[in-house]
């Protein structure tokens, strides 16, 4: 758990963390916390498919074969 705390502390100020805590205490924040893993997974699948399609051309353009 300390590792997570350090990550958040490295990305947000103390005031921002307080705002996040308030937000996640709201109904929308609770819904977001519940749905974000699912949403992230769906986005990852979509982005992954695009990367697979575009990677060969990008590698050729960069001179990597």
Phi, psi and omega per residue, in radians:
X1 nan -0.605 3.133
X2 -1.078 -0.628 3.129
X3 -1.073 -0.737 3.097
X4 -1.099 -0.728 3.132
X5 -1.071 -0.734 3.136
X6 -1.133 -0.678 3.126
X7 -1.099 -0.869 3.123
X8 -1.080 -0.736 -3.130
X9 -1.117 -0.507 3.111
X10 -1.377 -0.271 -3.092
X11 -1.876 -0.422 -3.062
X12 -2.245 2.606 3.017
X13 -1.342 2.959 3.108
X14 -1.064 -0.709 3.124
X15 -1.144 -0.698 3.109
X16 -1.123 -0.695 3.104
X17 -1.094 -0.683 3.088
X18 -1.085 -0.705 3.104
X19 -1.140 -0.705 3.086
X20 -1.077 -0.745 3.124
X21 -1.065 -0.753 3.094
X22 -1.085 -0.812 -3.119
X23 -1.027 -0.849 -3.096
X24 -1.209 -0.143 3.029
X25 -1.533 -0.174 3.132
X26 -1.511 2.849 3.096
X27 -1.007 -0.744 3.125
X28 -1.168 -0.694 3.108
X29 -1.097 -0.711 3.110
X30 -1.136 -0.706 3.101
X31 -1.131 -0.765 3.119
X32 -1.046 -0.801 -3.137
X33 -1.063 -0.651 -3.134
X34 -1.243 -0.703 -3.024
X35 -1.577 -0.357 -3.061
X36 -0.991 -0.713 3.095
X37 -1.070 -0.734 3.118
X38 -1.135 -0.793 3.129
X39 -1.086 -0.776 3.132
X40 -1.047 -0.709 3.116
X41 -1.109 -0.764 3.129
X42 -1.127 -0.762 3.119
X43 -1.101 -0.757 3.125
X44 -1.025 -0.721 3.112
X45 -1.109 -0.773 3.141
X46 -1.116 -0.820 -3.126
X47 -1.148 -0.718 3.122
X48 -1.023 -0.718 3.130
X49 -1.129 -0.694 3.125
X50 -1.163 -0.726 3.135
X51 -1.071 -0.763 3.136
X52 -1.053 -0.691 3.136
X53 -1.213 -0.694 -3.018
X54 -1.589 -0.313 -3.038
X55 -1.042 -0.805 -3.113
X56 -1.002 -0.780 3.134
X57 -1.149 -0.707 3.134
X58 -1.125 -0.677 3.114
X59 -1.179 -0.713 3.096
X60 -1.090 -0.765 3.138
X61 -1.059 -0.623 -3.131
X62 -1.475 -0.030 3.129
X63 1.413 0.332 3.133
X64 -1.865 2.243 -3.137
X65 -2.198 nan nan
